[in-house]
Structure formats: C-alpha cells, structure tokens
Amino acid sequence: MNDAEKIIQLYLTDETKMYQDWFQALNPTDDDTVPFAQFPKLETLKKRFQKWFETQRPVLQQKVCQEWGYAKQKKKFQQKQSFIIALSIDCLAIALSLPTTNTIAIATILVAEGYLEDLCSSANSPSS
C-alpha cells in the first residue's frame, strides 16, 4: 500500500481527521502563526465543507462530471482508494489548483460522503 492509499484508508476510518485535513489545507498556517484554537467540531467542519462545495459546484461539475467523465471513470476502478487517487491527480489537482496532497482529503470527502453522485447526476439532469 503506497502513502496515498494509507492516507485514504485513514480518512475512510477517521472522518474527523479527513475533515480536519481538508480544513487545514484550505486554511494553512505559516511558521510565524501560533494556533490559538482547536479545530471546529466535526459537525461544523461538515457544514463548512458543504458551503465550500456549493461555491465550487460549477467548477466541479465542469471538471469532474463533464471533462473528466466521472460516470465512466468510476466504472474503471475496483478499489475506492485507487479511484480517489485518480480523481485527486487527474482532475482535482488541476481543477482546484491545489497540491495533490491537499486534494486527497477533498476527493475522499467527495467520494465517501456521496457528493459526486449528487453533483454529477444533477449535471446530467435536464434542469441544469
């Protein structure tokens, strides 16, 4: 198992860590910053992710559903970890202009929490 697969496995078993890493990736600290508070609670992190997702929805629909071909790509992978790695590297790192390591947390949330099913089914519906 490579490092990315180990991280994904950890995320799939530790939801709090997954959301904390997502939050930290989008709110990085530097060497001069002293943390003054703990992470928000898991429920708060999930709400923040939902808000972030909604702001990113148009970009994600275009890049993940249409250009990357989520429905076809999903069928190519037997293991969830391999699919998340492909999504991170082939699609999200480019679409979100974030380092691949940061996109692994995002991709894992999108897959594990069912965001992509909703995103890409609505992208294919006549009302969108």
KAMO-V288088 format. One record per residue. N is the residue number from 0. RES is the residue in one letter. D_FIRST is the distance of its C-alpha to the first C-alpha in whole Angstrom. Layout:
# KAMO-V288088
N_RES_D_FIRST ; N_RES_D_FIRST
This chain:
# KAMO-V288088
0_M_0 ; 1_N_4 ; 2_D_7 ; 3_A_8 ; 4_E_6 ; 5_K_6 ; 6_I_10 ; 7_I_11 ; 8_Q_10 ; 9_L_12 ; 10_Y_15 ; 11_L_15 ; 12_T_16 ; 13_D_18 ; 14_E_20 ; 15_T_22 ; 16_K_19 ; 17_M_19 ; 18_Y_22 ; 19_Q_23 ; 20_D_20 ; 21_W_22 ; 22_F_25 ; 23_Q_25 ; 24_A_23 ; 25_L_27 ; 26_N_29 ; 27_P_28 ; 28_T_30 ; 29_D_31 ; 30_D_32 ; 31_D_35 ; 32_T_34 ; 33_V_35 ; 34_P_33 ; 35_F_36 ; 36_A_34 ; 37_Q_31 ; 38_F_29 ; 39_P_31 ; 40_K_30 ; 41_L_28 ; 42_E_31 ; 43_T_32 ; 44_L_29 ; 45_K_28 ; 46_K_32 ; 47_R_31 ; 48_F_28 ; 49_Q_30 ; 50_K_33 ; 51_W_31 ; 52_F_29 ; 53_E_33 ; 54_T_34 ; 55_Q_31 ; 56_R_32 ; 57_P_34 ; 58_V_31 ; 59_L_28 ; 60_Q_30 ; 61_Q_31 ; 62_K_28 ; 63_V_26 ; 64_C_28 ; 65_Q_30 ; 66_E_29 ; 67_W_25 ; 68_G_26 ; 69_Y_24 ; 70_A_26 ; 71_K_25 ; 72_Q_22 ; 73_K_20 ; 74_K_21 ; 75_K_19 ; 76_F_16 ; 77_Q_15 ; 78_Q_12 ; 79_K_13 ; 80_Q_10 ; 81_S_11 ; 82_F_14 ; 83_I_14 ; 84_I_12 ; 85_A_15 ; 86_L_18 ; 87_S_17 ; 88_I_17 ; 89_D_20 ; 90_C_22 ; 91_L_22 ; 92_A_21 ; 93_I_25 ; 94_A_26 ; 95_L_26 ; 96_S_26 ; 97_L_24 ; 98_P_21 ; 99_T_18 ; 100_T_16 ; 101_N_19 ; 102_T_19 ; 103_I_15 ; 104_A_17 ; 105_I_20 ; 106_A_18 ; 107_T_17 ; 108_I_20 ; 109_L_22 ; 110_V_20 ; 111_A_19 ; 112_E_23 ; 113_G_24 ; 114_Y_26 ; 115_L_25 ; 116_E_27 ; 117_D_30 ; 118_L_30 ; 119_C_29 ; 120_S_32 ; 121_S_34 ; 122_A_34 ; 123_N_35 ; 124_S_38 ; 125_P_41 ; 126_S_42 ; 127_S_40
